[in-house]
């Protein structure tokens, strides 16, 4: 069991966790015989719609009765005990107009002795609930913090952290941190990106492989090898000043085996416990399968994601409430602009639907994108909010990751000799399946991410194909996400190492590499132009079927249009402009080549082999 902390220092921790400075909880010494190890959330705000239930952890705390002092209508409405005698769950009512102040939790033991714990209620920022989020006007830059940039060498190894830096190990920590991200914000903004998705920055204190961050060991503290809570909040503030949004990666499905509560679970069913290790069957099709067995459903939802990742039980209402207010706490504390949810269908689906609904009731304009890793269109569509599912299920999840399109791109660009439904027809067919999606615009499109092969590796480092893919990313419906380095045609260090080989540090010397510099300029031109195109951000789509490994489509509004032609053949191709009369007759046939800036006559346009053409057009 973790060390317990003194009342004095724990009280300090409440304040500093909410932003005054950073304190490492595990280093606070004992100084009292009445201790509280943790109170989570560490602080709260008046005017929140999300209910507040404090998790209080300390030796024998369940033997105590509890009250709260401070007045102004802030009061305890219920006290719940866990299965462990070392937990209490306190329901706290916080009136909307309660003043920002330090209130006091009072615990009375059976012998009449008392001890107190200060708890801060903060004032919300004006307009916090109405914050805007990422949408089709955005392009998201994805990075893995440990594998991006090492801005501060001093935090590469920290006392109390099990996994130490090993810069050459494929699955070791490489030292990337919040300072390294901050140092590259100008680069990210200049590239034309408008938002940043960082894989988890929360503490992951596992003994090995901790660099990825998906085995959280403390949900309320940034891993100190990345920086502090205050560093993270300051990063978001700096991003906002530069016109960038922050999307936080959330992992409610599983925690880390070294999470502090694993040594003393609040409830026996806080995580899914099996007689022996049981891996999830990873068949989330059972979630919408009308014939699925109860056994398969239980294994899917309750099986562990890995031996180091215990599976959270969101059917336990205390676990669900914990994650509802945890999401709200980070959004409020760090002023986040949106959320990405890891392994979404692996969670219990009805509690996660309630989780999404709770977050959106607090922040109605917030966007949440869920990872639904499947290439089966109906199975992916099932998870988007408002989809007309036959079983009546509504996930309340606004956005989904389009793995269907990602797969079509990876397969299609590897088929130079095409059959009836291969090559670029795969992309055509994928877009044609948009009728299954409730909101085809609110989908994240991407050629690859931190879990997939790098797109440059997939296409055999073919620059022409890479250009075609970047053209698709900057013009198709949805909003694009680019994995750090893919805009430079970065390749994996060692394909045989899988994730460890593709998750590399950002190449800061990219400008000295002719191909990387060339690719950077191409991507920068497209994505900065995308920020100005209403037709791409909000327009409709009209596409035309071609069987010779080409793809043609228009994105258009009432006032402008964008024409895209993808030539993935080995020869130049004349654009068959006369074949597009159902829309082309309403357009000026002379437009602007987005990449070169030159005027182009569409009636005589020729696209080189393995090249894209992106043309901005006006209505007549």
N, C-alpha and C positions, 0 to 999 in steps of 0.2 A: 504494500500500500504506500501511496505517496506520503511525503512528509506533511505534517500539518503546520499551519502558519498562525502567528499570534494575531490577536484582535487588532493591535495597533497597526501592524504592517498590512494586515488584510484590509483594514479600513483605507490605508493609503492606496492600496491596489485598486480599490473601487474607483478612486478619483483618477489615478494615472491611466487606467485602462480606457477611460473616457476622454483622454486626450491631453492631459497636462504634461506627461512625460512617460517614458516606458520603464517598467520594472519587470525583472524576470521573476515570476512567481516562485519557481522552484528553488530560488536562492534565498528566500526570506526565512530567517531563523525563527526558532521557537522562543516564545517569551512569556507564555501565560498558560495557566492550566485550563482555561476555557477557550478553545480554539475553533475557528471556522476556517476550513481550508479554502473553500470557494463559494462564491455566490454568482450565479449566472442567470440572466445577463448581468454584467458588472455595473450597469447603470441603465437609466431609461429616460424617456422624454414625455412631457405632458402633451396631450392632444393626439395620442396614438390611438388608432382603432384596434390594433392588435392587442389581445388580452395579455396581461403580464403575469407569468407564473415563475416565481424565483425558485431555482434549484439551489438548495443550501446543503453544503457538504461539510461535515465535521464529526469528530468522534462522539457517538451517542447522542447526536443532536435530535433524534426522533423522540427522545425522552422529554424534551423541553416543550413547553407551550410557547406560543409566539404572539406578539403584537407589534404594531408599528406606531411610532410617535412622530409628531410633526404637524398634525392637523391638516387643514385645508382640504378635507375630504379624502385624503389619501389614507386608505385603511386596508387591513387584511379582511378578505371575504371568506376564505377557506384555508385550512391547513391539512395537507395530505402526507401520509407516511409512505415510504417505500418498503420494499422487502428487506432492504438493509437498514439497520438501525442508525446508520450514519448519514441519512438523507431526510430532509423535509422539503416539501413542495408547497410554496406559499402563493396563493392567489391574491394579487394586489390590485385594488381599484385605484386608478389614477384619473381624477377628473380632468377634463380638457383644459380648465382654467387654473389647475394647480400651479402655484408659482415654482420656478426653478429654485430648488433648495436641497439641503441635506436632511434627509429624514433618518429615523433610527429604528432598526429592527431590534426588538427586545426579546430575549429568550430567557425563560424562567424554568429552572430545573425542578424536579420533584421535591428537593430539599429546601426550596425557596430561594436559592441563590440565583442571581441574574447576571447576564452579560449582554452587552449591546454591540450593534454593528451598524455603522453609518451607511446609508444608501442614498445615492444622488439621483434626483429627478431633474433633468435638464430642460431647457427651453428649445423648442424646435426652430430650425431656420424658417424664415418666412417663405411660403410657397413650396415647402419640402414635399408635401403630399402630391402636388401637381407637377412634379418634375417631369421633363420629357426624357425620352429614351432613344435607343437606336432603332432605325427603320430603313426603308428602301433608299433613303438618301445617303446612307452610310456605307463605308467600306471598312471592314474590321481586320486589324492586324493581330494575328495570333502569335504569341511567343511563350516559350517555356522558360521561366525566370532563371533557373539554375544554368540553363544552356543558352543564354542570350549574351549577357555582357557582365563582366566582373568589374564593378565600379568601386568596390571597397574591399581590398585584400584582407583587412583586419577581421572581417566577420566570416571568412571562409571556414574557420573552425572555431566553435564556441564551446565553452565549458558546459557540461551537462548534455550535450548533443551527441548521440551515439555514433552517427555516421560522419566520418571525417572526409575532408576533401582529398580527391585523387583525380588530378586533372587529366590523366591519360586513360583512366578506366572508363570503359563504355557505359557501365552502369553505376559509376561513382559520381560524387558531387564535383562540379566544375567551377563553382564559385560565383555564378551569376547572382545578381541581387537587385534590389530596388534602385540603388544608385546607378547601376548599369542601365536600367530601363530609363531612368530620368535623363541620363546622358544622351539617349538616342531619340528623345521625343521630337526634336526638330527634324531628324531624318524621317521618322514615321509620318509626321504631318506633311513634310515636303513631298513624300511619295504619293500623297493623295489619300492616305488613310484618314478616317475621321473617328475611329474608335479602336480601343485596344482590349483584347481578351487575353488575360494572363492565366495560364494554368495555375492551380492552387498555390497561394502564398502562405496559407496557414501552416502552423507547426506540424511537421511530419517527422517525429523523432523515432523512426524505426532504425534498427541497427545496420541495415543495408538497403540499397535501392531507394533511399528516401528522396532523391532529387526530384522525382516526378510530383510529389506533393499530394497524391490521391489517397494516402492513408493517414488521415488527420489524427493528431494526438492532442490537439487543443483547438477547439472551434472559435475561441475568442482571442487568440493571439497569433500574430504574424510570426512565422519561423524566424528566429533571430539571426539565422545565417543569411536571410534576405534583408533584414532590417527590423524596424519596430512598427507597432500600430500607428504611431505618429508619422513615421516615414511613409507609410502607405497612404495615409490620409493626405499628407503633404503632396505626394505624387499625384493623386487625383486632382487636387487643387491646381497644381502646375499644369496638368493636362487640360483642365477646363480653360485655363488662361490661354492655352495654345489652340483651342477649338477642338480638343479631343475628348471622347467619352470613355468611361471605364466600365467594362463588363466583367463581373466577378464570376469565377467558376465555383459552382456549388456542388457538394457531394453529400446528399442526405442518405444515399443508399448504404454506405458503409463507412466505418471509421478505421483507424489503425489499430493493430493488435496491442500497441504500446500506449494507446489512449489511457489517460489517467483513470478513467472509470472502469477499465477492464479488470482491474485488481479488486474492485468492490462495486459490482453492478447495483444501480438503484433498485431495479426490479429484476427478477429472474429472467423475464422475457424482454429486457431492455434491448438485447440483441437476440438474433435467432440462434438457439443453442441446439446442437444435435448430439446424439450419443457418440458419434465420431465425426471427424471432419467431412463435411458434405459441400461439394462445389455446386454452384448453381448450374442447372442444365443449359442456361443461356438461351433457352428457346422462348423468347418473349412473345412468340406467336400464340402461346397458350393464353395470353392476356385477352385476346379477342377471338379465340378459337371456340366455336359453339360446342365442340365435341371433346374438349380437353378434359383430362382426368383431374380430380382433386390432387392426386399425388404429384402430377407434373406441375400444377399451379403452385403448390406449396414449395416444391423444389426450386422453381424459377424465382419466386419472390424471397424465399428464405435461405436458399443455398448461398454460401459465401462466394464472394467474387475472387478471392485468393486467400491463401493461408494467412496472410498478414492483414487481411481486410475483413473483420467481423461484419456481418450483415445486420444493419439496424432494423428494428421491428417497428415500423410506422403504424402498425395496428394498435400498439400501445399508445393511448391518448397523451401520455406524458412525453413520450418521445416525439410525437407529432407536434405538440405544443412547443417543445424545445426548439424544433427546427423552424417553426413559423416565426417565433420571435427572434431567433438567431438571424434569419434572413433580413427581417426588418431592422434589427440592430445594426448590421453592417451597412445596409443601404443608408440608414440615417447617420451613422457615425462617420462613414467615409464619403458620403454624398455620391453614391454609386449611380450609374446611369442605366444599368440593366444586369440581368443574370443569365448565365448559361448553366444548365443542369446536366451533370454527368450521368451516364447510364440510366436515362430516365425510365424506360419500361421495366427495369429491374426492381424498382420500388413497388410497394403495394399501391395499386393504381387508384383506389378510391381515397385513401389518405393523401396521396400526392395531388390528386385533384383538389382536395380541400386545402392543401398547402398553397397551390397556385392561386386559388380563389382568395385566400387570406392575404397573400402578398399584394394581389391586385386591388383588393378592397382598401388596403393601406395606400397603395400607389397606383391609381387607375390608369395612368399613362405609361407605366413601366412595361418594357418588353422582356419576355423570358423565352429563351430558346432551349429546347431540350435535345439531347443526343439520342436519336432513335436510329441505331445503326442497323439498317436493313435496306435491301434493294428491292424489296417487295412493296410496290406502291400502296396497295390498300392497307398493309400493315403499318406503314409509315403514316399515312393519312389519318389513321385511326386516332393518333395521339394529338392531333391539333385541335385546339378549342373550337367548339361549335360544329365539328364534323357530324354529319347525320348518321351516326352509327346505329346499326339495327338493334343493339342491346341497350340503347339509350345513354351510353356512357359519354360524359363530357369531361375532358381532361382539364379544361380551363387553361391549358398551356398555349400561349398565343403563337409561338413560332417553333419550327422544327428544322433540324439539319437535314439537308437534301442529299443523303447518301445515294439515292437512286441516280441523280445526275452525276455525282462524283464517279460512280461505277461506270456509267455510260461513257463518260469522258475518258477514263483510264482504258477501257476496253476498245472504244471506238478509234482512238488515235493510235492504237497498236495493230490495226487491221488495214494494211495498205492494199491488199488484194481482197476486195469486199464481195460478199454475197448479197442476197436480197435484203437482209435486215441487219447488216453489219456496218462498220465504219461510222460515218456521220449520221446514218439513219438511226443509230442507237440514240443519239442526242435528240433527233427529231421525235422519235417515239417517246422518249422520256418527257419532253415538253408536252407532247400530245396527251400524256396521262394527267395533265394538270386538272382535268375535270374531276378527279378523285379528291382533290385538296379543297378544304373549305376556304383557305386564303392562300392562294399560290404565290402572292407577292411577299407575304411575311414568312419567307423561308431563307435559311442561310445556305448559300451555294459556295462550293469550294472545290479545288482540284486535289486537295490533300490537307492533312493536319498532323498533329504530333503523334497520332496513333496509326497513320497510314504510311505507305511508302511515299517518299518524296516524288512529286510529279516529274521532276527532271530524271530521276532514276526510271520511272515507269515508261517514259517515252524515249529512253536510250540517249538522253542528252541532245535531242534533236531540237535545235533552236527554232526552226520554222513551226514545228508542232507546238512548242511552248508559246510562241507568239499567238497562234490560233487560240490556245486555251486562255491566255490572258485577255484576248478580245472577247471571248465568251463570258469570262468572269466580269468584265466591265460593262456588259450590255444586256445579259439575260435578265429575266424577271427575278425578283428576290433581292437579297443584299449579299455582296461577296465577302468572303473571308480568305485571307492569304496568310499562309504559315511563314513565319520568319525565315528568310533566305530563299524562298521559292520565287520571289520577285527578281532574284539574281541568278536563277538557275543553279542554286547550290545543290550539290550532290551529297549523298551519304558518305560517311567516312569508311564504312565497311558494311556492305549489304548483308553479310552473314551474321552481323550482330543485331539485326532487327532494330527495335526501338533504340537501343544504345548507340547504334551506328548512325541513325538518321537524326537523332536529337543532338545537334552540334551547336557550338558557340557561333554567334553571328560573325561573319567574316568582315571585320573592320577594315581590312585592306582591299575591299571590293573595287574601289576606284582604280586600283593598280592592275586589275585583271580586265583585259579588253572585253571579253564576253560579258562579264558581270556588269561592267560599266554600260555597255550597249543595252543589255536587258533592263537595267535600272532605268535608263532614259525612256525606254519603250513603255514600261509599266507606269512610270511617273506621268508620262504624257496621257495615257489612257485614263488613269484613275483620277487625275486632276480634272481632265475634261468631264468625266462622269459626274463630278460635283456640280457641273453647270447644266447638265442635260435633264430637262423635265421629262422628255420622252422615255429616257432610260429609267429614271427614278419612279415615274408614276404612269407611264404610258401603257397602252395595250400591245399585244403581240400578234403578228401575222407571219406565219412561216410557210415555206414552200418545200415540198418533198423533192429530193433529188437522189438518184440511186448511184451516182458515180463518185461517191465519197466527197461530196460537197454539201454545204448547208447554207440556206439563205433565209433571212428573216428581217422583219421590220419591227421596230419599237416606235410607237407613234401616239401623238395627241392631236387635238384639233388644229394646232398651230405649227408643229414640227414633227419630223420623223428622223429616225436613224436606220440606215440600211447596213446590214452586216452580211458579208459573204465569206464563208470559210472554205478555202480550197485545200483539201488534204490529199490531193493527188500529186503525182510526180511531174506534172506538166502544168504550164500556165493555162488559165481557163478564162474564156470570155463570159462576162456576166450576161445572162439571157434576159436583158431588161424588158423586152417585149412580153415575156412570160409573166410579168408582175403587174399587168395593166389594171387589175382590180384596185390597186392602190397607187401605182406609179403615175397614172393619168392625172391624179390630183396633186402631184408633186413637181416641183421644178427639177428637171433632169440634170441640172448642174448643181453639185453640192461640194462640200468641203471634206477632204480626206482628213480624218481626225488626227492621224499619226503624223503625216507630213505637213499638214496645213495647206496643201495645194488644192486648187479647184479641180474637179474631176467631172467629165462628161459621162454620165451613167450609160448612155447609149453606145459608148465605145470603150467601156471599162474592161481591162484585162487584169486578172489577179495572178501573180506568180505562183509557182508550185509551192505547196505547203506554206501558204500565207493567208492572213486575214485581210479583209478590206472593211473598214468602218467609215461610213460616210454620213455626215450630217446634212439633212435636206429640209427645205421649207415647202409648205403648202402653197400652191398657186393662188 
